[in-house]
Amino acid sequence: MIRRIGVHTSIAGGLHLSLERAKALRCNTLQIFSHNPRGWAVKSVSEEEVSMFQSLRFRFDMTPLYIHASYLINMASSDRDLQKKSIALLVAEMDRADVLGAEYVVLHPGSASGVDKRSARKQAIDALREVASMGHWKAGLLIENTAGERGDISSKMANLSDIMSDMRGSLIAGICIDTCHAFAAGYDIGTEEGIQNISVEIGKYIGLDHVKLFHLNDSKEPLGSGIDRHEHLGLGKIGTRGFRLFLHYVPFRSIPLILETPKKSETDDPQNLKRVRRLVKT
């Protein structure tokens, strides 16, 4: 089985250029924003652009395709106006994913503000139910774990399970596990015992078959810090040995990998990809 390894690539200059960039890095999967993630407005995509994108994707064998939803979305917000805008934008993300033929949309469900986390989680579930009532999509939604920062509602596997199990219908297809977030939230995935522990929790609360993606990132901050600071692979607190153990853990071997490591120079992505490919082989 060929391991699917990719990065989050830029759509600057046109959606299809994200595929060209991923191909130049020898990736066989990728993650993108499908529009400007800093704004609420989403422009339509022309038929020509869709055709070019899908043709290149087929030629390059880029699969699965992951779209990361805008960080503006906060399904847990107690501000109803913000929640309504978040619902509308997530619907637009799902529509756009289907237009492009993406398999999954990755979502940070939001954070609590002015209410306790349990109430905020209930608000996020209600908002997701509203989204589910507004359409049916081929693309599946993946809920991403968070780092345990103030207000986070999805840092533990049990939290993700609450969101998934209280939903009806087929909107949510599974979860995305971010390694930096998991480590910051207290999961010691740099050790055999810690990897087994998170695997047991996933199996207990969610099911390993529902893990559809790993965001592969080292952590600048120590275990359980609750701080979301991504680092280059092997250069952070998880470390090279930790990633080697994680990548060779049998239940995780078939799950695609997307790097969201820092991008401060043109050499950053190639270097991180080189590290992960070497770790996968050793």
Backbone as CSV, one residue per row, in Angstrom:
resi,resn,N_x,N_y,N_z,CA_x,CA_y,CA_z,C_x,C_y,C_z
1,MET,0.837,-1.196,0.000,0.000,0.000,0.000,0.879,1.256,0.000
2,ILE,0.577,2.201,-0.897,1.317,3.457,-0.982,0.797,4.406,0.080
3,ARG,1.703,4.917,0.914,1.302,5.871,1.956,0.983,7.203,1.306
4,ARG,-0.143,7.763,1.662,-0.550,9.054,1.126,0.026,10.157,2.006
5,ILE,0.921,10.963,1.421,1.631,12.008,2.156,1.530,13.316,1.378
6,GLY,1.150,14.374,2.066,1.026,15.662,1.391,1.210,16.823,2.343
7,VAL,0.985,18.029,1.817,1.091,19.252,2.603,-0.117,20.123,2.287
8,HIS,-0.262,21.177,3.080,-1.257,22.202,2.755,-0.606,23.145,1.747
9,THR,-1.157,23.195,0.539,-0.552,24.017,-0.513,-1.411,25.237,-0.821
10,SER,-0.751,26.276,-1.294,-1.403,27.543,-1.576,-2.226,27.485,-2.867
11,ILE,-3.342,28.230,-2.879,-4.161,28.348,-4.093,-3.897,29.678,-4.796
12,ALA,-2.863,30.391,-4.372,-2.552,31.690,-4.974,-2.372,31.550,-6.485
13,GLY,-3.073,32.411,-7.240,-2.970,32.392,-8.694,-3.953,31.459,-9.371
14,GLY,-4.684,30.674,-8.601,-5.649,29.733,-9.177,-5.660,28.418,-8.412
15,LEU,-6.838,27.838,-8.269,-6.968,26.585,-7.515,-6.074,25.483,-8.071
16,HIS,-5.981,25.406,-9.401,-5.213,24.328,-10.019,-3.728,24.389,-9.677
17,LEU,-3.242,25.593,-9.327,-1.818,25.728,-9.009,-1.463,25.038,-7.698
18,SER,-2.451,24.835,-6.831,-2.180,24.072,-5.605,-1.762,22.651,-5.951
19,LEU,-2.350,22.091,-6.994,-1.993,20.744,-7.448,-0.589,20.726,-8.066
20,GLU,-0.277,21.749,-8.837,1.065,21.853,-9.421,2.120,21.925,-8.317
21,ARG,1.822,22.702,-7.278,2.766,22.839,-6.165,2.933,21.518,-5.420
22,ALA,1.819,20.810,-5.205,1.896,19.514,-4.526,2.667,18.496,-5.365
23,LYS,2.444,18.527,-6.673,3.151,17.604,-7.568,4.650,17.878,-7.543
24,ALA,5.034,19.154,-7.530,6.459,19.514,-7.510,7.140,19.012,-6.235
25,LEU,6.353,18.844,-5.183,6.876,18.332,-3.913,6.755,16.810,-3.814
26,ARG,6.326,16.164,-4.899,6.153,14.697,-4.972,5.100,14.182,-3.983
27,CYS,4.072,14.990,-3.759,2.968,14.576,-2.893,1.955,13.756,-3.683
28,ASN,1.187,12.931,-2.991,0.094,12.198,-3.637,-1.236,12.430,-2.934
29,THR,-1.274,13.407,-2.061,-2.498,13.931,-1.467,-2.206,15.373,-1.093
30,LEU,-3.245,16.156,-0.803,-3.006,17.551,-0.426,-4.192,18.119,0.321
31,GLN,-3.931,19.230,0.968,-4.976,19.998,1.639,-4.896,21.433,1.154
32,ILE,-6.045,22.076,0.983,-6.079,23.457,0.519,-7.183,24.220,1.252
33,PHE,-7.105,25.534,1.206,-8.278,26.372,1.401,-8.916,26.493,0.025
34,SER,-10.228,26.451,-0.044,-10.867,26.533,-1.363,-11.207,27.967,-1.753
35,HIS,-10.908,28.910,-0.846,-11.160,30.327,-1.095,-10.297,31.110,-0.115
36,ASN,-10.378,32.421,-0.161,-9.627,33.252,0.781,-10.153,32.999,2.196
37,PRO,-9.345,32.398,3.082,-9.855,32.032,4.407,-10.019,33.215,5.343
38,ARG,-9.608,34.400,4.912,-9.687,35.580,5.775,-10.986,36.354,5.598
39,GLY,-11.820,35.918,4.641,-13.058,36.645,4.389,-14.279,35.749,4.429
40,TRP,-15.430,36.344,4.705,-16.674,35.583,4.781,-17.281,35.322,3.405
41,ALA,-16.958,36.171,2.434,-17.527,36.010,1.093,-16.805,34.898,0.334
42,VAL,-17.579,34.091,-0.397,-17.012,33.005,-1.199,-17.482,33.179,-2.641
43,LYS,-16.536,33.448,-3.545,-16.874,33.621,-4.946,-17.105,32.264,-5.611
44,SER,-17.930,32.254,-6.625,-18.178,31.015,-7.361,-16.946,30.646,-8.193
45,VAL,-16.839,29.370,-8.510,-15.727,28.872,-9.327,-16.238,28.632,-10.737
46,SER,-15.484,29.075,-11.722,-15.926,28.895,-13.103,-15.828,27.433,-13.517
47,GLU,-16.621,27.039,-14.495,-16.586,25.669,-15.015,-15.204,25.340,-15.570
48,GLU,-14.569,26.325,-16.191,-13.231,26.115,-16.755,-12.223,25.795,-15.654
49,GLU,-12.309,26.543,-14.534,-11.380,26.318,-13.430,-11.612,24.956,-12.782
50,VAL,-12.885,24.584,-12.633,-13.213,23.273,-12.065,-12.683,22.159,-12.957
51,SER,-12.900,22.301,-14.269,-12.447,21.289,-15.217,-10.933,21.140,-15.189
52,MET,-10.210,22.266,-15.150,-8.754,22.238,-15.105,-8.283,21.577,-13.806
53,PHE,-8.927,21.913,-12.696,-8.552,21.362,-11.400,-8.754,19.852,-11.386
54,GLN,-9.918,19.412,-11.818,-10.219,17.978,-11.769,-9.350,17.182,-12.732
55,SER,-9.043,17.749,-13.882,-8.186,17.072,-14.850,-6.777,16.874,-14.294
56,LEU,-6.226,17.928,-13.699,-4.887,17.833,-13.114,-4.868,16.869,-11.938
57,ARG,-5.901,16.924,-11.145,-5.934,16.035,-9.982,-5.941,14.571,-10.406
58,PHE,-6.705,14.269,-11.431,-6.746,12.895,-11.938,-5.387,12.501,-12.514
59,ARG,-4.777,13.404,-13.259,-3.491,13.101,-13.883,-2.399,12.884,-12.836
60,PHE,-2.446,13.668,-11.767,-1.413,13.591,-10.725,-1.722,12.552,-9.651
61,ASP,-2.896,11.940,-9.690,-3.312,10.956,-8.689,-3.236,11.545,-7.281
62,MET,-3.865,12.694,-7.091,-3.907,13.357,-5.788,-5.182,12.962,-5.061
63,THR,-5.050,12.068,-4.125,-6.222,11.616,-3.388,-5.823,11.079,-2.026
64,PRO,-6.639,11.322,-0.994,-7.839,12.156,-0.990,-7.473,13.646,-1.086
65,LEU,-8.489,14.440,-1.432,-8.362,15.890,-1.409,-9.090,16.406,-0.174
66,TYR,-8.350,17.155,0.644,-8.908,17.727,1.869,-9.015,19.246,1.716
67,ILE,-10.157,19.786,2.074,-10.331,21.235,2.114,-10.426,21.648,3.579
68,HIS,-9.564,22.576,3.993,-9.640,23.071,5.376,-10.607,24.239,5.415
69,ALA,-11.613,24.122,6.258,-12.594,25.196,6.389,-11.945,26.435,6.994
70,SER,-12.517,27.566,6.704,-12.010,28.841,7.197,-11.940,28.853,8.721
71,TYR,-10.887,29.492,9.243,-10.737,29.639,10.692,-11.724,30.659,11.265
72,LEU,-12.414,31.397,10.410,-13.419,32.343,10.892,-14.620,31.624,11.499
73,ILE,-14.853,30.402,11.076,-16.023,29.652,11.524,-15.900,29.308,13.000
74,ASN,-16.963,29.619,13.747,-17.039,29.234,15.165,-18.459,28.743,15.450
75,MET,-18.638,27.432,15.314,-19.961,26.842,15.512,-20.396,26.907,16.976
76,ALA,-19.442,27.114,17.889,-19.742,27.126,19.322,-20.030,28.523,19.859
77,SER,-20.021,29.522,19.006,-20.179,30.891,19.467,-21.566,31.123,20.087
78,SER,-21.582,31.893,21.179,-22.857,32.277,21.800,-23.443,33.521,21.139
79,ASP,-22.665,34.126,20.229,-23.140,35.267,19.441,-23.920,34.706,18.257
80,ARG,-25.227,34.871,18.266,-26.059,34.243,17.235,-25.727,34.746,15.839
81,ASP,-25.386,36.034,15.709,-25.025,36.556,14.385,-23.772,35.858,13.853
82,LEU,-22.751,35.684,14.717,-21.540,34.986,14.302,-21.840,33.525,13.990
83,GLN,-22.704,32.928,14.780,-23.049,31.535,14.528,-23.772,31.380,13.190
84,LYS,-24.673,32.308,12.881,-25.377,32.254,11.596,-24.399,32.398,10.432
85,LYS,-23.445,33.315,10.561,-22.435,33.494,9.515,-21.574,32.240,9.388
86,SER,-21.285,31.617,10.537,-20.477,30.390,10.529,-21.221,29.260,9.840
87,ILE,-22.500,29.142,10.108,-23.322,28.103,9.470,-23.341,28.318,7.958
88,ALA,-23.582,29.557,7.537,-23.642,29.857,6.097,-22.298,29.579,5.423
89,LEU,-21.199,29.919,6.096,-19.886,29.700,5.493,-19.554,28.216,5.424
90,LEU,-19.944,27.444,6.424,-19.681,26.008,6.365,-20.497,25.352,5.251
91,VAL,-21.737,25.796,5.054,-22.525,25.296,3.930,-21.813,25.610,2.617
92,ALA,-21.289,26.832,2.503,-20.548,27.215,1.285,-19.299,26.353,1.118
93,GLU,-18.604,26.037,2.214,-17.426,25.163,2.157,-17.807,23.781,1.632
94,MET,-18.918,23.240,2.124,-19.362,21.912,1.695,-19.777,21.935,0.219
95,ASP,-20.484,22.985,-0.185,-20.885,23.121,-1.596,-19.647,23.164,-2.492
96,ARG,-18.674,23.939,-2.088,-17.455,24.109,-2.883,-16.668,22.801,-2.944
97,ALA,-16.665,22.061,-1.832,-15.980,20.771,-1.819,-16.578,19.829,-2.851
98,ASP,-17.894,19.812,-2.946,-18.547,18.948,-3.930,-18.265,19.399,-5.358
99,VAL,-18.221,20.701,-5.575,-17.910,21.218,-6.911,-16.520,20.766,-7.347
100,LEU,-15.567,20.784,-6.415,-14.184,20.419,-6.737,-13.939,18.921,-6.666
101,GLY,-14.877,18.176,-6.091,-14.708,16.736,-5.971,-13.879,16.314,-4.780
102,ALA,-13.795,17.178,-3.753,-13.028,16.854,-2.544,-13.743,15.770,-1.747
103,GLU,-12.944,14.916,-1.114,-13.525,13.872,-0.271,-13.937,14.396,1.098
104,TYR,-13.148,15.362,1.618,-13.383,15.785,2.996,-13.181,17.289,3.182
105,VAL,-13.930,17.838,4.156,-13.728,19.193,4.656,-13.338,19.070,6.124
106,VAL,-12.227,19.716,6.506,-11.717,19.647,7.879,-12.154,20.890,8.632
107,LEU,-12.730,20.679,9.820,-13.305,21.789,10.581,-12.815,21.813,12.020
108,HIS,-12.369,23.003,12.483,-12.233,23.254,13.912,-13.624,23.690,14.377
109,PRO,-14.267,22.945,15.276,-15.674,23.245,15.575,-15.904,24.550,16.314
110,GLY,-14.849,25.113,16.943,-15.034,26.407,17.584,-14.591,26.406,19.032
111,SER,-14.802,27.550,19.680,-14.404,27.683,21.074,-15.463,28.434,21.857
112,ALA,-15.471,28.164,23.155,-16.456,28.774,24.038,-16.079,30.223,24.324
113,SER,-17.085,31.063,24.438,-16.865,32.466,24.803,-18.068,32.926,25.615
114,GLY,-17.844,33.089,26.896,-18.930,33.560,27.754,-19.817,32.470,28.314
115,VAL,-19.581,31.218,27.898,-20.358,30.095,28.427,-19.393,28.958,28.755
116,ASP,-19.857,27.980,29.538,-18.994,26.854,29.848,-18.829,25.959,28.621
117,LYS,-17.808,25.101,28.659,-17.475,24.290,27.489,-18.592,23.335,27.104
118,ARG,-19.278,22.767,28.085,-20.362,21.832,27.766,-21.485,22.538,27.014
119,SER,-21.840,23.739,27.464,-22.879,24.512,26.773,-22.419,24.914,25.383
120,ALA,-21.132,25.275,25.262,-20.594,25.651,23.949,-20.606,24.467,23.000
121,ARG,-20.283,23.288,23.521,-20.316,22.079,22.688,-21.748,21.820,22.205
122,LYS,-22.727,22.034,23.087,-24.143,21.869,22.698,-24.508,22.865,21.609
123,GLN,-24.009,24.099,21.720,-24.272,25.100,20.683,-23.663,24.683,19.352
124,ALA,-22.445,24.125,19.389,-21.792,23.664,18.159,-22.576,22.520,17.525
125,ILE,-23.054,21.593,18.355,-23.838,20.462,17.841,-25.123,20.967,17.195
126,ASP,-25.799,21.908,17.843,-27.036,22.471,17.285,-26.760,23.163,15.954
127,ALA,-25.644,23.885,15.885,-25.290,24.578,14.645,-24.975,23.576,13.532
128,LEU,-24.271,22.497,13.866,-23.963,21.464,12.875,-25.228,20.764,12.407
129,ARG,-26.169,20.573,13.301,-27.458,19.996,12.898,-28.169,20.912,11.904
130,GLU,-28.044,22.220,12.145,-28.658,23.182,11.227,-28.006,23.080,9.850
131,VAL,-26.682,22.959,9.821,-25.976,22.770,8.549,-26.484,21.507,7.851
132,ALA,-26.582,20.408,8.609,-27.010,19.125,8.038,-28.413,19.207,7.441
133,SER,-29.244,20.080,8.002,-30.621,20.217,7.499,-30.700,21.036,6.220
134,MET,-29.578,21.651,5.838,-29.581,22.573,4.699,-29.052,21.967,3.411
135,GLY,-28.660,20.689,3.460,-28.178,20.065,2.232,-27.639,18.671,2.454
136,HIS,-27.311,18.028,1.350,-26.683,16.709,1.376,-25.467,16.784,0.455
137,TRP,-24.326,16.320,0.950,-23.081,16.459,0.212,-22.365,15.126,0.073
138,LYS,-21.643,14.999,-1.044,-20.789,13.819,-1.210,-19.578,13.915,-0.291
139,ALA,-19.056,15.123,-0.120,-17.915,15.332,0.773,-18.357,15.093,2.212
140,GLY,-17.439,14.547,3.004,-17.710,14.333,4.412,-16.991,15.369,5.261
141,LEU,-17.581,15.710,6.392,-16.982,16.675,7.305,-16.140,15.938,8.348
142,LEU,-14.908,16.413,8.567,-14.025,15.859,9.587,-13.859,16.881,10.702
143,ILE,-14.117,16.466,11.942,-13.918,17.337,13.092,-12.489,17.155,13.599
144,GLU,-11.759,18.246,13.715,-10.357,18.185,14.139,-10.223,18.405,15.638
145,ASN,-9.353,17.610,16.260,-9.039,17.828,17.671,-8.272,19.134,17.842
146,THR,-8.411,19.742,19.011,-7.750,21.012,19.280,-6.774,20.858,20.447
147,ALA,-6.037,21.929,20.750,-4.869,21.829,21.630,-5.167,22.007,23.115
148,GLY,-6.416,22.325,23.452,-6.743,22.535,24.857,-6.518,23.957,25.319
149,GLU,-6.463,24.893,24.365,-6.353,26.301,24.731,-7.657,26.766,25.380
150,ARG,-7.627,27.910,25.978,-8.795,28.433,26.678,-10.027,28.440,25.762
151,GLY,-11.105,27.808,26.226,-12.346,27.796,25.466,-12.485,26.640,24.496
152,ASP,-11.401,25.864,24.272,-11.466,24.724,23.346,-12.555,23.745,23.773
153,ILE,-13.305,23.246,22.800,-14.375,22.284,23.110,-14.104,20.907,22.525
154,SER,-12.926,20.717,21.899,-12.709,19.455,21.180,-11.281,18.939,21.313
155,SER,-10.679,19.080,22.503,-9.295,18.663,22.679,-9.156,17.195,23.072
156,LYS,-10.210,16.575,23.566,-10.175,15.179,23.997,-11.043,14.311,23.085
157,MET,-10.685,13.024,22.990,-11.433,12.112,22.129,-12.899,12.024,22.562
158,ALA,-13.139,12.099,23.872,-14.516,12.056,24.370,-15.303,13.276,23.893
159,ASN,-14.621,14.444,23.785,-15.285,15.648,23.267,-15.704,15.468,21.814
160,LEU,-14.788,14.904,21.014,-15.091,14.651,19.599,-16.249,13.667,19.484
161,SER,-16.240,12.672,20.346,-17.313,11.675,20.340,-18.657,12.316,20.650
162,ASP,-18.676,13.250,21.612,-19.932,13.936,21.949,-20.508,14.642,20.729
163,ILE,-19.640,15.321,19.992,-20.101,16.058,18.806,-20.623,15.096,17.748
164,MET,-19.893,14.010,17.517,-20.288,13.057,16.480,-21.550,12.284,16.850
165,SER,-21.617,11.820,18.088,-22.717,10.932,18.474,-24.044,11.663,18.611
166,ASP,-23.984,12.979,18.850,-25.220,13.743,18.985,-25.715,14.301,17.650
167,MET,-25.002,13.962,16.570,-25.411,14.386,15.235,-26.224,13.290,14.548
168,ARG,-27.160,13.709,13.726,-27.914,12.752,12.916,-27.521,12.947,11.452
169,GLY,-27.712,11.902,10.648,-27.414,12.029,9.229,-25.960,11.732,8.923
170,SER,-25.556,12.099,7.727,-24.246,11.690,7.213,-23.273,12.854,7.043
171,LEU,-23.547,14.001,7.656,-22.665,15.153,7.473,-21.252,14.858,7.964
172,ILE,-21.118,14.342,9.192,-19.808,14.081,9.776,-19.333,12.690,9.385
173,ALA,-18.196,12.645,8.676,-17.650,11.373,8.193,-16.599,10.806,9.140
174,GLY,-16.065,11.634,10.052,-15.024,11.146,10.943,-14.259,12.291,11.559
175,ILE,-12.993,12.005,11.903,-12.170,12.997,12.579,-10.811,13.138,11.906
176,CYS,-10.190,14.268,12.175,-8.792,14.532,11.817,-8.033,14.712,13.122
177,ILE,-6.948,13.963,13.278,-6.121,14.092,14.474,-4.865,14.890,14.141
178,ASP,-4.695,16.011,14.811,-3.489,16.820,14.669,-2.524,16.415,15.783
179,THR,-1.299,16.016,15.410,-0.354,15.497,16.400,0.110,16.569,17.385
180,CYS,0.337,17.788,16.912,0.717,18.875,17.811,-0.405,19.154,18.796
181,HIS,-1.637,19.224,18.305,-2.783,19.491,19.171,-2.946,18.390,20.217
182,ALA,-2.811,17.137,19.774,-2.960,16.017,20.702,-1.912,16.086,21.809
183,PHE,-0.673,16.370,21.437,0.429,16.458,22.399,0.179,17.608,23.379
184,ALA,-0.241,18.759,22.847,-0.521,19.918,23.698,-1.677,19.656,24.656
185,ALA,-2.611,18.791,24.228,-3.774,18.468,25.047,-3.491,17.368,26.069
186,GLY,-2.247,16.855,26.071,-1.871,15.888,27.093,-1.692,14.457,26.643
187,TYR,-1.820,14.194,25.346,-1.602,12.843,24.823,-0.121,12.688,24.463
188,ASP,0.597,11.831,25.178,2.038,11.697,24.971,2.330,10.770,23.790
189,ILE,2.109,11.292,22.593,2.252,10.459,21.395,3.714,10.287,20.980
190,GLY,4.638,10.757,21.804,6.057,10.524,21.540,6.578,9.257,22.182
191,THR,5.708,8.493,22.838,6.106,7.240,23.482,5.175,6.108,23.058
192,GLU,5.681,4.881,23.143,4.847,3.730,22.789,3.591,3.677,23.646
193,GLU,3.754,3.880,24.942,2.602,3.822,25.848,1.580,4.899,25.519
194,GLY,2.070,6.104,25.247,1.171,7.203,24.926,0.411,6.982,23.621
195,ILE,1.095,6.426,22.631,0.447,6.120,21.351,-0.625,5.053,21.540
196,GLN,-0.316,4.039,22.306,-1.313,2.999,22.596,-2.505,3.578,23.354
197,ASN,-2.233,4.500,24.281,-3.315,5.098,25.071,-4.277,5.909,24.200
198,ILE,-3.724,6.735,23.289,-4.625,7.512,22.433,-5.370,6.601,21.468
199,SER,-4.694,5.533,21.026,-5.361,4.570,20.151,-6.540,3.907,20.864
200,VAL,-6.334,3.540,22.122,-7.415,2.930,22.913,-8.573,3.912,23.073
201,GLU,-8.255,5.179,23.351,-9.308,6.186,23.502,-10.079,6.383,22.204
202,ILE,-9.356,6.438,21.089,-10.034,6.581,19.794,-10.963,5.396,19.568
203,GLY,-10.457,4.198,19.828,-11.276,2.999,19.651,-12.492,2.995,20.544
204,LYS,-12.327,3.452,21.766,-13.420,3.446,22.738,-14.505,4.457,22.392
205,TYR,-14.095,5.664,22.048,-15.057,6.750,21.877,-15.516,6.971,20.437
206,ILE,-14.652,6.651,19.467,-14.937,7.056,18.084,-14.876,5.895,17.111
207,GLY,-13.845,5.060,17.237,-13.600,3.988,16.267,-12.458,4.374,15.363
208,LEU,-11.449,3.512,15.280,-10.266,3.814,14.477,-10.599,4.006,13.004
209,ASP,-11.666,3.355,12.538,-12.055,3.488,11.132,-12.583,4.881,10.812
210,HIS,-12.859,5.685,11.841,-13.346,7.048,11.618,-12.221,8.081,11.605
211,VAL,-10.970,7.644,11.795,-9.836,8.564,11.660,-9.458,8.608,10.178
212,LYS,-9.748,9.729,9.532,-9.556,9.853,8.088,-8.316,10.651,7.696
213,LEU,-7.655,11.270,8.687,-6.497,12.112,8.365,-5.693,12.389,9.632
214,PHE,-4.361,12.408,9.458,-3.468,12.937,10.480,-2.858,14.232,9.963
215,HIS,-2.989,15.308,10.730,-2.168,16.498,10.516,-0.878,16.255,11.272
216,LEU,0.218,16.148,10.550,1.497,15.754,11.146,2.324,17.000,11.448
217,ASN,2.411,17.333,12.737,3.138,18.518,13.165,3.839,18.239,14.488
218,ASP,5.089,18.688,14.609,5.740,18.627,15.908,5.237,19.809,16.742
219,SER,5.593,19.798,18.031,5.098,20.820,18.956,6.249,21.622,19.549
220,LYS,6.147,22.944,19.487,7.154,23.805,20.105,7.039,23.785,21.631
221,GLU,5.836,23.492,22.124,5.575,23.565,23.561,5.513,22.164,24.169
222,PRO,5.729,22.059,25.486,5.781,20.737,26.129,4.431,20.046,26.240
223,LEU,4.503,18.775,26.574,3.324,17.933,26.748,2.332,18.577,27.709
224,GLY,1.054,18.628,27.274,-0.010,19.151,28.123,-0.015,20.649,28.306
225,SER,0.726,21.371,27.474,0.843,22.825,27.615,-0.459,23.559,27.301
226,GLY,-1.298,22.940,26.468,-2.505,23.618,26.019,-2.215,24.755,25.044
227,ILE,-1.026,24.741,24.457,-0.618,25.812,23.533,-0.398,25.228,22.142
228,ASP,-1.037,25.804,21.152,-0.971,25.329,19.770,0.152,26.054,19.030
229,ARG,1.351,25.434,19.020,2.484,26.009,18.310,3.176,24.908,17.506
230,HIS,2.957,24.907,16.198,3.515,23.872,15.335,5.020,24.069,15.169
231,GLU,5.726,22.933,15.037,7.168,22.956,14.812,7.510,21.980,13.696
232,HIS,8.691,22.158,13.077,9.160,21.230,12.059,9.295,19.826,12.656
233,LEU,9.050,18.811,11.841,9.091,17.433,12.315,10.459,17.087,12.896
234,GLY,10.451,16.516,14.098,11.683,16.094,14.740,12.408,17.175,15.493
235,LEU,11.993,18.437,15.343,12.687,19.546,15.988,11.943,20.074,17.210
236,GLY,10.807,19.442,17.528,10.017,19.884,18.663,10.022,18.873,19.794
237,LYS,9.023,18.979,20.653,8.966,18.168,21.868,8.531,16.727,21.610
238,ILE,7.871,16.451,20.485,7.527,15.061,20.149,8.780,14.338,19.685
239,GLY,9.527,14.961,18.789,10.828,14.450,18.392,10.809,13.369,17.336
240,THR,11.992,13.128,16.769,12.133,12.151,15.693,11.718,10.753,16.131
241,ARG,12.177,10.316,17.301,11.835,8.975,17.771,10.320,8.839,17.954
242,GLY,9.703,9.870,18.503,8.260,9.828,18.703,7.498,9.679,17.403
243,PHE,7.911,10.423,16.370,7.229,10.321,15.075,7.491,8.973,14.411
244,ARG,8.683,8.439,14.592,8.955,7.111,14.028,8.012,6.075,14.657
245,LEU,7.861,6.112,15.967,6.951,5.191,16.652,5.512,5.401,16.180
246,PHE,5.115,6.662,16.065,3.749,7.001,15.675,3.444,6.517,14.262
247,LEU,4.355,6.773,13.336,4.132,6.429,11.934,4.158,4.926,11.691
248,HIS,4.845,4.175,12.550,4.917,2.729,12.372,3.936,1.963,13.258
249,TYR,3.116,2.692,14.007,2.093,2.039,14.817,1.068,1.421,13.861
250,VAL,0.923,0.117,13.913,0.184,-0.626,12.878,-1.211,-0.076,12.610
251,PRO,-2.046,0.227,13.614,-3.393,0.724,13.314,-3.423,2.062,12.590
252,PHE,-2.285,2.795,12.584,-2.252,4.123,11.961,-1.629,4.123,10.568
253,ARG,-1.090,2.984,10.125,-0.250,2.972,8.923,-0.962,3.355,7.626
254,SER,-2.258,3.138,7.546,-2.959,3.411,6.285,-3.622,4.786,6.257
255,ILE,-3.484,5.554,7.336,-4.163,6.853,7.419,-3.313,7.928,6.730
256,PRO,-3.890,8.698,5.796,-3.124,9.732,5.085,-2.536,10.781,6.030
257,LEU,-1.435,11.397,5.570,-0.706,12.384,6.357,-0.655,13.710,5.609
258,ILE,-1.029,14.782,6.294,-0.865,16.126,5.749,-0.021,16.936,6.717
259,LEU,1.065,17.537,6.202,1.930,18.373,7.028,1.393,19.800,7.058
260,GLU,1.350,20.367,8.259,1.019,21.790,8.440,2.166,22.479,9.198
261,THR,3.364,22.033,8.913,4.559,22.557,9.570,4.854,23.986,9.104
262,PRO,5.659,24.741,9.885,5.915,26.149,9.533,6.471,26.316,8.126
263,LYS,6.088,27.432,7.490,6.550,27.733,6.132,7.181,29.126,6.126
264,LYS,8.435,29.192,6.536,9.132,30.476,6.563,10.091,30.636,5.389
265,SER,10.380,29.531,4.688,11.236,29.600,3.508,10.792,28.527,2.521
266,GLU,11.285,28.622,1.295,10.928,27.681,0.245,11.432,26.266,0.529
267,THR,12.410,26.151,1.423,12.978,24.824,1.716,12.244,24.087,2.834
268,ASP,11.327,24.766,3.524,10.684,24.152,4.690,9.850,22.925,4.323
269,ASP,8.956,23.059,3.346,8.126,21.909,2.955,8.976,20.738,2.443
270,PRO,9.922,20.974,1.515,10.747,19.852,1.054,11.499,19.156,2.189
271,GLN,12.013,19.914,3.140,12.765,19.316,4.233,11.870,18.480,5.144
272,ASN,10.687,18.989,5.456,9.764,18.234,6.307,9.247,16.990,5.602
273,LEU,8.988,17.094,4.313,8.555,15.927,3.550,9.666,14.877,3.491
274,LYS,10.906,15.335,3.325,12.040,14.409,3.310,12.129,13.657,4.634
275,ARG,11.913,14.377,5.743,11.971,13.742,7.062,10.880,12.698,7.216
276,VAL,9.652,13.037,6.829,8.560,12.087,7.044,8.705,10.868,6.142
277,ARG,9.175,11.070,4.919,9.383,9.917,4.024,10.479,9.001,4.555
278,ARG,11.520,9.593,5.116,12.590,8.796,5.699,12.068,8.025,6.911
279,LEU,11.249,8.663,7.735,10.713,8.007,8.937,9.754,6.880,8.577
280,VAL,8.980,7.076,7.522,8.033,6.040,7.082,8.787,4.793,6.636
281,LYS,9.961,4.986,6.011,10.741,3.851,5.475,11.566,3.152,6.544
282,THR,11.976,3.882,7.602,12.900,3.290,8.595,12.150,2.601,9.734
